[in-house]
């Protein structure tokens, strides 16, 4: 199982219509085949400079790769991510075997 996470800050004021629209568009990513446990996250710790996160899981690397190249994902990146995100960190990981 692959967990894909991205933590970020937006270029929009907190609670603005632009912020709400960004997350409305982000939630549509959950409909892409292979996406499991999709979540929009709000940072509550002062330990880093990011305000939000997106998290999702994929059963296989092939499903994750298909998501990355899916037209809905690439459109979200072009239409929302590149203009709306000020800074981010992406972390993809697998659970360690016992």
TORGU-724952 format. One record per atom (N, C-alpha, C, O, CB): residue in three letters; atom name; z, x, y. Coordinates in Angstrom, 3 decimals. Glycine has a CB too. Example, Ala and Ser with C-alpha at 12.3 -4.5 7.8 and 13.67 -1.06 7.14 Angstrom:
{node 'ALA','N',{7.800,13.190,-5.690}}
{node 'ALA','CA',{7.800,12.300,-4.500}}
{node 'ALA','C',{7.800,13.200,-3.300}}
{node 'ALA','O',{8.465,14.236,-3.319}}
{node 'ALA','CB',{9.046,11.308,-4.473}}
{node 'SER','N',{7.080,12.850,-2.250}}
{node 'SER','CA',{7.140,13.670,-1.060}}
{node 'SER','C',{7.870,12.900,0.030}}
{node 'SER','O',{8.039,13.409,1.138}}
{node 'SER','CB',{5.725,14.084,-0.598}}
//
This chain:
{node 'UNK','N',{0.000,0.848,-1.182}}
{node 'UNK','CA',{0.000,0.000,0.000}}
{node 'UNK','C',{0.000,0.890,1.241}}
{node 'UNK','O',{0.804,1.816,1.353}}
{node 'UNK','CB',{1.227,-0.963,0.000}}
{node 'UNK','N',{-0.898,0.604,2.158}}
{node 'UNK','CA',{-1.005,1.344,3.411}}
{node 'UNK','C',{-0.456,0.474,4.535}}
{node 'UNK','O',{-0.823,-0.693,4.669}}
{node 'UNK','CB',{-2.484,1.763,3.697}}
{node 'UNK','N',{0.418,1.049,5.331}}
{node 'UNK','CA',{0.912,0.379,6.534}}
{node 'UNK','C',{0.241,1.030,7.732}}
{node 'UNK','O',{0.336,2.240,7.933}}
{node 'UNK','CB',{2.478,0.461,6.644}}
{node 'UNK','N',{-0.429,0.218,8.513}}
{node 'UNK','CA',{-1.116,0.670,9.727}}
{node 'UNK','C',{-0.307,0.165,10.913}}
{node 'UNK','O',{-0.096,-1.039,11.061}}
{node 'UNK','CB',{-2.614,0.153,9.786}}
{node 'UNK','N',{0.144,1.089,11.757}}
{node 'UNK','CA',{0.897,0.703,12.947}}
{node 'UNK','C',{0.321,1.411,14.154}}
{node 'UNK','O',{-0.174,2.534,14.062}}
{node 'UNK','CB',{2.398,1.030,12.790}}
{node 'UNK','N',{0.393,0.743,15.272}}
{node 'UNK','CA',{0.009,1.350,16.535}}
{node 'UNK','C',{1.008,0.853,17.575}}
{node 'UNK','O',{1.266,-0.345,17.696}}
{node 'UNK','CB',{-1.482,0.995,16.933}}
{node 'UNK','N',{1.561,1.810,18.322}}
{node 'UNK','CA',{2.523,1.512,19.364}}
{node 'UNK','C',{1.879,1.858,20.691}}
{node 'UNK','O',{1.177,2.864,20.793}}
{node 'UNK','CB',{3.857,2.291,19.157}}
{node 'UNK','N',{2.109,1.028,21.724}}
{node 'UNK','CA',{1.340,1.187,22.951}}
{node 'UNK','C',{2.025,0.571,24.163}}
{node 'UNK','O',{2.979,-0.198,24.049}}
{node 'UNK','CB',{-0.021,0.576,22.780}}
{node 'UNK','N',{1.503,0.937,25.317}}
{node 'UNK','CA',{1.839,0.320,26.592}}
{node 'UNK','C',{0.553,-0.240,27.170}}
{node 'UNK','O',{-0.528,0.316,26.976}}
{node 'UNK','CB',{2.516,1.342,27.575}}
{node 'UNK','N',{0.686,-1.343,27.878}}
{node 'UNK','CA',{-0.481,-2.004,28.453}}
{node 'UNK','C',{-0.636,-1.686,29.940}}
{node 'UNK','O',{0.314,-1.276,30.607}}
{node 'UNK','CB',{-0.381,-3.512,28.253}}
{node 'UNK','N',{-1.839,-1.883,30.433}}
{node 'UNK','CA',{-2.143,-1.731,31.854}}
{node 'UNK','C',{-1.771,-2.975,32.658}}
{node 'UNK','O',{-1.979,-3.008,33.871}}
{node 'UNK','CB',{-3.618,-1.423,32.039}}
{node 'UNK','N',{-1.227,-3.991,32.004}}
{node 'UNK','CA',{-0.973,-5.277,32.644}}
{node 'UNK','C',{0.509,-5.462,32.961}}
{node 'UNK','O',{1.365,-4.916,32.265}}
{node 'UNK','CB',{-1.462,-6.412,31.753}}
{node 'UNK','N',{0.814,-6.224,33.999}}
{node 'UNK','CA',{2.217,-6.521,34.293}}
{node 'UNK','C',{2.876,-7.298,33.144}}
{node 'UNK','O',{2.235,-8.095,32.459}}
{node 'UNK','CB',{2.327,-7.321,35.603}}
{node 'UNK','N',{4.154,-7.041,32.964}}
{node 'UNK','CA',{4.933,-7.713,31.923}}
{node 'UNK','C',{4.881,-9.233,32.103}}
{node 'UNK','O',{5.167,-9.742,33.187}}
{node 'UNK','CB',{6.397,-7.223,31.946}}
{node 'UNK','N',{4.518,-9.949,31.048}}
{node 'UNK','CA',{4.474,-11.407,31.081}}
{node 'UNK','C',{3.246,-11.988,31.756}}
{node 'UNK','O',{3.151,-13.205,31.915}}
{node 'UNK','CB',{5.677,-11.915,31.763}}
{node 'UNK','N',{2.309,-11.150,32.155}}
{node 'UNK','CA',{1.114,-11.631,32.864}}
{node 'UNK','C',{0.162,-12.384,31.928}}
{node 'UNK','O',{0.273,-12.303,30.704}}
{node 'UNK','CB',{0.376,-10.452,33.515}}
{node 'UNK','N',{-0.754,-13.100,32.525}}
{node 'UNK','CA',{-1.795,-13.795,31.767}}
{node 'UNK','C',{-2.634,-12.775,30.996}}
{node 'UNK','O',{-3.014,-13.024,29.852}}
{node 'UNK','CB',{-2.695,-14.645,32.713}}
{node 'UNK','N',{-2.923,-11.636,31.614}}
{node 'UNK','CA',{-3.702,-10.604,30.927}}
{node 'UNK','C',{-2.972,-10.109,29.674}}
{node 'UNK','O',{-3.595,-9.916,28.630}}
{node 'UNK','CB',{-3.984,-9.425,31.879}}
{node 'UNK','N',{-1.671,-9.906,29.776}}
{node 'UNK','CA',{-0.883,-9.496,28.609}}
{node 'UNK','C',{-0.944,-10.569,27.528}}
{node 'UNK','O',{-1.146,-10.254,26.355}}
{node 'UNK','CB',{0.586,-9.221,29.010}}
{node 'UNK','N',{-0.774,-11.818,27.907}}
{node 'UNK','CA',{-0.833,-12.921,26.941}}
{node 'UNK','C',{-2.204,-13.003,26.280}}
{node 'UNK','O',{-2.300,-13.230,25.074}}
{node 'UNK','CB',{-0.504,-14.253,27.629}}
{node 'UNK','N',{-3.252,-12.822,27.053}}
{node 'UNK','CA',{-4.613,-12.857,26.497}}
{node 'UNK','C',{-4.849,-11.702,25.528}}
{node 'UNK','O',{-5.499,-11.875,24.497}}
{node 'UNK','CB',{-5.653,-12.810,27.626}}
{node 'UNK','N',{-4.317,-10.515,25.860}}
{node 'UNK','CA',{-4.450,-9.367,24.973}}
{node 'UNK','C',{-3.862,-9.696,23.601}}
{node 'UNK','O',{-4.500,-9.444,22.578}}
{node 'UNK','CB',{-3.755,-8.126,25.578}}
{node 'UNK','N',{-2.662,-10.253,23.571}}
{node 'UNK','CA',{-2.025,-10.553,22.286}}
{node 'UNK','C',{-2.684,-11.729,21.573}}
{node 'UNK','O',{-2.693,-11.774,20.343}}
{node 'UNK','CB',{-0.551,-10.847,22.494}}
{node 'UNK','N',{-3.233,-12.677,22.321}}
{node 'UNK','CA',{-3.982,-13.767,21.687}}
{node 'UNK','C',{-5.194,-13.209,20.947}}
{node 'UNK','O',{-5.500,-13.637,19.835}}
{node 'UNK','CB',{-4.429,-14.813,22.739}}
{node 'UNK','N',{-5.875,-12.261,21.563}}
{node 'UNK','CA',{-7.024,-11.617,20.915}}
{node 'UNK','C',{-6.577,-10.729,19.750}}
{node 'UNK','O',{-7.233,-10.700,18.709}}
{node 'UNK','CB',{-7.817,-10.782,21.939}}
{node 'UNK','N',{-5.482,-10.017,19.917}}
{node 'UNK','CA',{-4.971,-9.146,18.851}}
{node 'UNK','C',{-4.623,-9.958,17.607}}
{node 'UNK','O',{-4.884,-9.518,16.487}}
{node 'UNK','CB',{-3.734,-8.367,19.335}}
{node 'UNK','N',{-4.042,-11.129,17.795}}
{node 'UNK','CA',{-3.642,-11.959,16.644}}
{node 'UNK','C',{-4.834,-12.381,15.794}}
{node 'UNK','O',{-4.670,-12.688,14.613}}
{node 'UNK','CB',{-2.899,-13.199,17.124}}
{node 'UNK','N',{-6.012,-12.402,16.368}}
{node 'UNK','CA',{-7.220,-12.756,15.618}}
{node 'UNK','C',{-7.552,-11.707,14.554}}
{node 'UNK','O',{-8.269,-11.996,13.596}}
{node 'UNK','CB',{-8.406,-12.921,16.574}}
{node 'UNK','N',{-7.025,-10.481,14.727}}
{node 'UNK','CA',{-7.263,-9.428,13.730}}
{node 'UNK','C',{-6.675,-9.793,12.370}}
{node 'UNK','O',{-7.140,-9.298,11.343}}
{node 'UNK','CB',{-6.670,-8.102,14.209}}
{node 'UNK','N',{-5.669,-10.644,12.353}}
{node 'UNK','CA',{-5.030,-11.049,11.101}}
{node 'UNK','C',{-5.997,-11.769,10.160}}
{node 'UNK','O',{-5.765,-11.818,8.952}}
{node 'UNK','CB',{-3.843,-11.946,11.395}}
{node 'UNK','N',{-7.072,-12.323,10.706}}
{node 'UNK','CA',{-8.043,-13.063,9.890}}
{node 'UNK','C',{-9.057,-12.158,9.196}}
{node 'UNK','O',{-9.821,-12.625,8.351}}
{node 'UNK','CB',{-8.776,-14.061,10.751}}
{node 'UNK','N',{-9.073,-10.874,9.539}}
{node 'UNK','CA',{-10.013,-9.954,8.895}}
{node 'UNK','C',{-9.604,-9.776,7.441}}
{node 'UNK','O',{-8.426,-9.553,7.161}}
{node 'UNK','CB',{-10.057,-8.577,9.632}}
{node 'UNK','N',{-10.553,-9.870,6.505}}
{node 'UNK','CA',{-10.216,-9.741,5.087}}
{node 'UNK','C',{-9.464,-8.440,4.783}}
{node 'UNK','O',{-9.828,-7.366,5.263}}
{node 'UNK','CB',{-11.484,-9.809,4.246}}
{node 'UNK','N',{-8.418,-8.564,3.984}}
{node 'UNK','CA',{-7.627,-7.418,3.570}}
{node 'UNK','C',{-6.368,-7.193,4.381}}
{node 'UNK','O',{-5.477,-6.462,3.947}}
{node 'UNK','CB',{-8.455,-6.210,3.634}}
{node 'UNK','N',{-6.276,-7.813,5.561}}
{node 'UNK','CA',{-5.092,-7.637,6.415}}
{node 'UNK','C',{-3.934,-8.457,5.843}}
{node 'UNK','O',{-4.059,-9.657,5.600}}
{node 'UNK','CB',{-5.394,-8.064,7.893}}
{node 'UNK','N',{-2.806,-7.778,5.636}}
{node 'UNK','CA',{-1.584,-8.422,5.144}}
{node 'UNK','C',{-0.455,-8.174,6.138}}
{node 'UNK','O',{-0.421,-7.139,6.803}}
{node 'UNK','CB',{-1.198,-7.890,3.726}}
{node 'UNK','N',{0.454,-9.113,6.234}}
{node 'UNK','CA',{1.695,-8.952,7.011}}
{node 'UNK','C',{1.443,-8.507,8.449}}
{node 'UNK','O',{2.137,-7.626,8.957}}
{node 'UNK','CB',{2.603,-7.946,6.329}}
{node 'UNK','N',{0.470,-9.102,9.097}}
{node 'UNK','CA',{0.159,-8.760,10.483}}
{node 'UNK','C',{1.301,-9.181,11.393}}
{node 'UNK','O',{1.853,-10.270,11.236}}
{node 'UNK','CB',{-1.156,-9.426,10.929}}
{node 'UNK','N',{1.661,-8.321,12.348}}
{node 'UNK','CA',{2.719,-8.653,13.303}}
{node 'UNK','C',{2.443,-8.007,14.649}}
{node 'UNK','O',{2.000,-6.860,14.722}}
{node 'UNK','CB',{4.089,-8.209,12.772}}
{node 'UNK','N',{2.710,-8.755,15.716}}
{node 'UNK','CA',{2.763,-8.217,17.070}}
{node 'UNK','C',{4.231,-7.931,17.353}}
{node 'UNK','O',{5.097,-8.760,17.074}}
{node 'UNK','CB',{2.137,-9.215,18.136}}
{node 'UNK','N',{4.506,-6.756,17.907}}
{node 'UNK','CA',{5.877,-6.290,18.057}}
{node 'UNK','C',{6.189,-5.945,19.513}}
{node 'UNK','O',{5.319,-5.498,20.259}}
{node 'UNK','CB',{6.122,-5.076,17.163}}
{node 'UNK','N',{7.451,-6.161,19.901}}
{node 'UNK','CA',{7.926,-5.762,21.226}}
{node 'UNK','C',{9.023,-4.730,21.047}}
{node 'UNK','O',{9.985,-4.952,20.311}}
{node 'UNK','CB',{8.442,-6.990,22.045}}
{node 'UNK','N',{8.874,-3.609,21.717}}
{node 'UNK','CA',{9.834,-2.516,21.646}}
{node 'UNK','C',{11.161,-2.933,22.288}}
{node 'UNK','O',{11.169,-3.509,23.376}}
{node 'UNK','CB',{9.270,-1.255,22.337}}
{node 'UNK','N',{12.278,-2.644,21.618}}
{node 'UNK','CA',{13.597,-2.959,22.179}}
{node 'UNK','C',{14.463,-1.719,22.343}}
{node 'UNK','O',{15.582,-1.815,22.847}}
{node 'UNK','CB',{14.313,-3.965,21.298}}
{node 'UNK','N',{13.973,-0.569,21.931}}
{node 'UNK','CA',{14.732,0.669,22.021}}
{node 'UNK','C',{14.280,1.493,23.220}}
{node 'UNK','O',{13.090,1.516,23.533}}
{node 'UNK','CB',{14.584,1.481,20.735}}
{node 'UNK','N',{15.197,2.163,23.890}}
{node 'UNK','CA',{14.814,3.048,25.000}}
{node 'UNK','C',{14.398,4.446,24.532}}
{node 'UNK','O',{14.245,5.343,25.361}}
{node 'UNK','CB',{15.968,3.167,25.981}}
{node 'UNK','N',{14.212,4.652,23.225}}
{node 'UNK','CA',{13.971,5.992,22.679}}
{node 'UNK','C',{12.533,6.482,22.812}}
{node 'UNK','O',{12.245,7.635,22.489}}
{node 'UNK','CB',{14.351,6.012,21.243}}
{node 'UNK','N',{11.625,5.625,23.283}}
{node 'UNK','CA',{10.259,6.085,23.545}}
{node 'UNK','C',{9.684,5.292,24.702}}
{node 'UNK','O',{10.330,4.375,25.210}}
{node 'UNK','CB',{9.362,5.942,22.283}}
{node 'UNK','N',{8.476,5.636,25.123}}
{node 'UNK','CA',{7.871,5.025,26.306}}
{node 'UNK','C',{6.907,3.884,25.994}}
{node 'UNK','O',{6.263,3.362,26.905}}
{node 'UNK','CB',{7.150,6.070,27.088}}
{node 'UNK','N',{6.793,3.487,24.737}}
{node 'UNK','CA',{5.880,2.407,24.375}}
{node 'UNK','C',{6.587,1.060,24.473}}
{node 'UNK','O',{7.790,0.960,24.232}}
{node 'UNK','CB',{5.326,2.618,22.954}}
{node 'UNK','N',{5.831,0.031,24.829}}
{node 'UNK','CA',{6.398,-1.305,25.018}}
{node 'UNK','C',{6.129,-2.252,23.860}}
{node 'UNK','O',{6.917,-3.166,23.614}}
{node 'UNK','CB',{5.860,-1.904,26.274}}
{node 'UNK','N',{5.025,-2.049,23.144}}
{node 'UNK','CA',{4.587,-2.998,22.135}}
{node 'UNK','C',{4.079,-2.287,20.890}}
{node 'UNK','O',{3.895,-1.070,20.882}}
{node 'UNK','CB',{3.507,-3.902,22.698}}
{node 'UNK','N',{3.855,-3.065,19.843}}
{node 'UNK','CA',{3.259,-2.527,18.641}}
{node 'UNK','C',{2.477,-3.593,17.897}}
{node 'UNK','O',{2.687,-4.791,18.089}}
{node 'UNK','CB',{4.323,-1.933,17.744}}
{node 'UNK','N',{1.581,-3.140,17.053}}
{node 'UNK','CA',{0.889,-3.979,16.076}}
{node 'UNK','C',{1.126,-3.333,14.726}}
{node 'UNK','O',{1.085,-2.109,14.601}}
{node 'UNK','CB',{-0.660,-4.126,16.395}}
{node 'UNK','N',{1.370,-4.143,13.730}}
{node 'UNK','CA',{1.606,-3.630,12.386}}
{node 'UNK','C',{0.903,-4.526,11.382}}
{node 'UNK','O',{0.837,-5.744,11.551}}
{node 'UNK','CB',{3.123,-3.542,12.079}}
{node 'UNK','N',{0.378,-3.901,10.333}}
{node 'UNK','CA',{-0.275,-4.649,9.255}}
{node 'UNK','C',{-0.316,-3.769,8.025}}
{node 'UNK','O',{-0.128,-2.555,8.102}}
{node 'UNK','CB',{-1.713,-5.106,9.660}}
{node 'UNK','N',{-0.564,-4.400,6.885}}
{node 'UNK','CA',{-0.639,-3.659,5.627}}
{node 'UNK','C',{-1.973,-3.934,4.948}}
{node 'UNK','O',{-2.621,-4.957,5.169}}
{node 'UNK','CB',{0.534,-4.038,4.692}}
{node 'UNK','N',{-2.356,-2.964,4.104}}
{node 'UNK','CA',{-3.573,-3.062,3.308}}
{node 'UNK','C',{-3.252,-2.610,1.895}}
{node 'UNK','O',{-2.526,-1.635,1.703}}
{node 'UNK','CB',{-4.727,-2.212,3.922}}
{node 'UNK','N',{-3.784,-3.308,0.911}}
{node 'UNK','CA',{-3.499,-2.980,-0.489}}
{node 'UNK','C',{-4.158,-1.676,-0.922}}
{node 'UNK','O',{-3.653,-0.991,-1.812}}
{node 'UNK','CB',{-3.963,-4.108,-1.393}}
{node 'UNK','N',{-5.286,-1.329,-0.297}}
{node 'UNK','CA',{-6.019,-0.122,-0.703}}
{node 'UNK','C',{-6.623,0.577,0.515}}
{node 'UNK','O',{-6.747,-0.012,1.589}}
{node 'UNK','CB',{-7.131,-0.479,-1.719}}
{node 'UNK','N',{-6.990,1.822,0.328}}
{node 'UNK','CA',{-7.678,2.570,1.385}}
{node 'UNK','C',{-9.028,1.929,1.700}}
{node 'UNK','O',{-9.445,1.896,2.858}}
{node 'UNK','CB',{-7.871,4.046,0.970}}
{node 'UNK','N',{-9.706,1.423,0.677}}
{node 'UNK','CA',{-11.010,0.785,0.898}}
{node 'UNK','C',{-10.883,-0.438,1.812}}
{node 'UNK','O',{-11.737,-0.656,2.672}}
{node 'UNK','CB',{-11.638,0.373,-0.449}}
{node 'UNK','N',{-9.830,-1.232,1.635}}
{node 'UNK','CA',{-9.625,-2.395,2.499}}
{node 'UNK','C',{-9.292,-1.964,3.929}}
{node 'UNK','O',{-9.732,-2.594,4.890}}
{node 'UNK','CB',{-8.501,-3.286,1.940}}
{node 'UNK','N',{-8.524,-0.903,4.061}}
{node 'UNK','CA',{-8.210,-0.380,5.392}}
{node 'UNK','C',{-9.481,0.129,6.081}}
{node 'UNK','O',{-9.701,-0.132,7.264}}
{node 'UNK','CB',{-7.159,0.753,5.296}}
{node 'UNK','N',{-10.305,0.850,5.337}}
{node 'UNK','CA',{-11.565,1.345,5.887}}
{node 'UNK','C',{-12.484,0.196,6.300}}
{node 'UNK','O',{-13.143,0.262,7.337}}
{node 'UNK','CB',{-12.271,2.239,4.868}}
{node 'UNK','N',{-12.522,-0.850,5.484}}
{node 'UNK','CA',{-13.358,-2.011,5.803}}
{node 'UNK','C',{-12.854,-2.692,7.080}}
{node 'UNK','O',{-13.656,-3.126,7.908}}
{node 'UNK','CB',{-13.366,-3.019,4.621}}
{node 'UNK','N',{-11.542,-2.785,7.242}}
{node 'UNK','CA',{-10.955,-3.344,8.461}}
{node 'UNK','C',{-11.367,-2.514,9.680}}
{node 'UNK','O',{-11.785,-3.061,10.700}}
{node 'UNK','CB',{-9.411,-3.400,8.345}}
{node 'UNK','N',{-11.246,-1.207,9.565}}
{node 'UNK','CA',{-11.565,-0.314,10.676}}
{node 'UNK','C',{-13.004,-0.509,11.150}}
{node 'UNK','O',{-13.283,-0.434,12.346}}
{node 'UNK','CB',{-11.342,1.142,10.265}}
{node 'UNK','N',{-13.907,-0.757,10.219}}
{node 'UNK','CA',{-15.331,-0.911,10.545}}
{node 'UNK','C',{-15.766,-2.358,10.723}}
{node 'UNK','O',{-16.932,-2.612,11.028}}
{node 'UNK','CB',{-16.163,-0.281,9.471}}
{node 'UNK','N',{-14.861,-3.311,10.543}}
{node 'UNK','CA',{-15.210,-4.733,10.654}}
{node 'UNK','C',{-15.634,-5.059,12.088}}
{node 'UNK','O',{-15.011,-4.582,13.036}}
{node 'UNK','CB',{-14.010,-5.629,10.228}}
{node 'UNK','N',{-16.681,-5.861,12.258}}
{node 'UNK','CA',{-17.167,-6.187,13.612}}
{node 'UNK','C',{-16.101,-6.809,14.517}}
{node 'UNK','O',{-16.094,-6.545,15.719}}
{node 'UNK','CB',{-18.337,-7.133,13.513}}
{node 'UNK','N',{-15.209,-7.624,13.967}}
{node 'UNK','CA',{-14.160,-8.230,14.796}}
{node 'UNK','C',{-13.179,-7.175,15.307}}
{node 'UNK','O',{-12.680,-7.274,16.427}}
{node 'UNK','CB',{-13.405,-9.306,13.999}}
{node 'UNK','N',{-12.909,-6.170,14.482}}
{node 'UNK','CA',{-12.027,-5.085,14.921}}
{node 'UNK','C',{-12.707,-4.230,15.978}}
{node 'UNK','O',{-12.110,-3.935,17.013}}
{node 'UNK','CB',{-11.607,-4.213,13.729}}
{node 'UNK','N',{-13.939,-3.832,15.733}}
{node 'UNK','CA',{-14.631,-2.983,16.707}}
{node 'UNK','C',{-14.835,-3.726,18.036}}
{node 'UNK','O',{-14.786,-3.108,19.100}}
{node 'UNK','CB',{-15.992,-2.519,16.142}}
{node 'UNK','N',{-15.062,-5.030,17.983}}
{node 'UNK','CA',{-15.189,-5.817,19.215}}
{node 'UNK','C',{-13.850,-5.862,19.956}}
{node 'UNK','O',{-13.812,-5.720,21.178}}
{node 'UNK','CB',{-15.677,-7.256,18.897}}
{node 'UNK','N',{-12.754,-6.059,19.219}}
{node 'UNK','CA',{-11.428,-6.056,19.857}}
{node 'UNK','C',{-11.179,-4.729,20.563}}
{node 'UNK','O',{-10.690,-4.709,21.693}}
{node 'UNK','CB',{-10.318,-6.319,18.811}}
{node 'UNK','N',{-11.507,-3.635,19.913}}
{node 'UNK','CA',{-11.308,-2.318,20.511}}
{node 'UNK','C',{-12.129,-2.203,21.799}}
{node 'UNK','O',{-11.603,-1.779,22.828}}
{node 'UNK','CB',{-11.700,-1.197,19.510}}
{node 'UNK','N',{-13.398,-2.574,21.753}}
{node 'UNK','CA',{-14.276,-2.437,22.920}}
{node 'UNK','C',{-13.891,-3.380,24.059}}
{node 'UNK','O',{-13.882,-2.983,25.224}}
{node 'UNK','CB',{-15.714,-2.695,22.515}}
{node 'UNK','N',{-13.573,-4.628,23.716}}
{node 'UNK','CA',{-13.346,-5.649,24.739}}
{node 'UNK','C',{-11.905,-5.715,25.254}}
{node 'UNK','O',{-11.672,-6.180,26.370}}
{node 'UNK','CB',{-13.728,-6.985,24.192}}
{node 'UNK','N',{-10.938,-5.257,24.457}}
{node 'UNK','CA',{-9.537,-5.433,24.828}}
{node 'UNK','C',{-8.743,-4.131,24.851}}
{node 'UNK','O',{-8.033,-3.840,25.814}}
{node 'UNK','CB',{-8.887,-6.388,23.881}}
{node 'UNK','N',{-8.872,-3.358,23.782}}
{node 'UNK','CA',{-8.062,-2.146,23.641}}
{node 'UNK','C',{-8.401,-1.098,24.705}}
{node 'UNK','O',{-7.515,-0.608,25.405}}
{node 'UNK','CB',{-8.258,-1.551,22.251}}
{node 'UNK','N',{-9.676,-0.761,24.819}}
{node 'UNK','CA',{-10.081,0.314,25.720}}
{node 'UNK','C',{-9.753,0.012,27.177}}
{node 'UNK','O',{-9.470,0.929,27.948}}
{node 'UNK','CB',{-11.560,0.571,25.579}}
{node 'UNK','N',{-9.786,-1.247,27.559}}
{node 'UNK','CA',{-9.485,-1.618,28.942}}
{node 'UNK','C',{-8.015,-1.951,29.158}}
{node 'UNK','O',{-7.494,-1.770,30.259}}
{node 'UNK','CB',{-10.330,-2.794,29.351}}
{node 'UNK','N',{-7.338,-2.438,28.112}}
{node 'UNK','CA',{-5.974,-2.930,28.288}}
{node 'UNK','C',{-4.860,-1.959,27.982}}
{node 'UNK','O',{-3.745,-2.123,28.478}}
{node 'UNK','CB',{-5.790,-4.093,27.463}}
{node 'UNK','N',{-5.135,-0.949,27.174}}
{node 'UNK','CA',{-4.072,-0.051,26.712}}
{node 'UNK','C',{-4.012,1.208,27.574}}
{node 'UNK','O',{-5.011,1.899,27.774}}
{node 'UNK','CB',{-4.289,0.328,25.236}}
{node 'UNK','N',{-2.804,1.483,28.078}}
{node 'UNK','CA',{-2.588,2.653,28.926}}
{node 'UNK','C',{-2.334,3.901,28.096}}
{node 'UNK','O',{-2.818,4.983,28.430}}
{node 'UNK','CB',{-1.421,2.412,29.874}}
{node 'UNK','N',{-1.572,3.754,27.012}}
{node 'UNK','CA',{-1.213,4.890,26.157}}
{node 'UNK','C',{-0.824,4.333,24.793}}
{node 'UNK','O',{-0.337,3.207,24.694}}
{node 'UNK','CB',{-0.038,5.744,26.783}}
{node 'UNK','N',{-1.043,5.128,23.734}}
{node 'UNK','CA',{-0.700,4.643,22.394}}
{node 'UNK','C',{-0.473,5.788,21.427}}
{node 'UNK','O',{-0.831,6.938,21.680}}
{node 'UNK','CB',{-1.796,3.733,21.864}}
{node 'UNK','N',{0.137,5.428,20.309}}
{node 'UNK','CA',{0.291,6.325,19.168}}
{node 'UNK','C',{0.028,5.494,17.911}}
{node 'UNK','O',{0.612,4.429,17.715}}
{node 'UNK','CB',{1.730,6.997,19.137}}
{node 'UNK','N',{-0.861,6.008,17.073}}
{node 'UNK','CA',{-1.196,5.333,15.823}}
{node 'UNK','C',{-0.551,6.088,14.669}}
{node 'UNK','O',{-0.615,7.315,14.593}}
{node 'UNK','CB',{-2.739,5.238,15.631}}
{node 'UNK','N',{0.072,5.329,13.772}}
{node 'UNK','CA',{0.690,5.920,12.590}}
{node 'UNK','C',{0.287,5.083,11.381}}
{node 'UNK','O',{0.527,3.876,11.338}}
{node 'UNK','CB',{2.252,5.994,12.734}}
{node 'UNK','N',{-0.325,5.738,10.404}}
{node 'UNK','CA',{-0.713,5.093,9.150}}
{node 'UNK','C',{0.022,5.804,8.034}}
{node 'UNK','O',{0.035,7.034,7.992}}
{node 'UNK','CB',{-2.270,5.132,8.925}}
{node 'UNK','N',{0.630,5.063,7.138}}
{node 'UNK','CA',{1.410,5.694,6.111}}
{node 'UNK','C',{1.448,4.885,4.823}}
{node 'UNK','O',{1.186,3.683,4.802}}
{node 'UNK','CB',{2.792,5.927,6.605}}
{node 'UNK','N',{1.784,5.596,3.747}}
{node 'UNK','CA',{2.012,4.998,2.437}}
{node 'UNK','C',{3.471,5.244,2.056}}
{node 'UNK','O',{4.077,6.229,2.478}}
{node 'UNK','CB',{1.031,5.588,1.357}}
{node 'UNK','N',{4.018,4.346,1.263}}
{node 'UNK','CA',{5.391,4.524,0.802}}
{node 'UNK','C',{5.459,5.658,-0.215}}
{node 'UNK','O',{4.554,5.833,-1.030}}
{node 'UNK','CB',{5.936,3.216,0.191}}
{node 'UNK','N',{6.534,6.415,-0.153}}
{node 'UNK','CA',{6.756,7.471,-1.128}}
{node 'UNK','C',{7.132,6.872,-2.472}}
{node 'UNK','O',{7.851,5.875,-2.536}}
{node 'UNK','CB',{7.845,8.435,-0.647}}
{node 'UNK','N',{6.650,7.476,-3.536}}
{node 'UNK','CA',{7.026,7.033,-4.871}}
{node 'UNK','C',{8.474,7.461,-5.134}}
{node 'UNK','O',{8.949,8.473,-4.620}}
{node 'UNK','CB',{6.056,7.618,-5.954}}
{node 'UNK','N',{9.141,6.673,-5.935}}
{node 'UNK','CA',{10.549,6.981,-6.255}}
{node 'UNK','C',{10.652,8.194,-7.159}}
{node 'UNK','O',{11.755,8.597,-7.528}}
{node 'UNK','CB',{11.230,5.778,-6.924}}
//
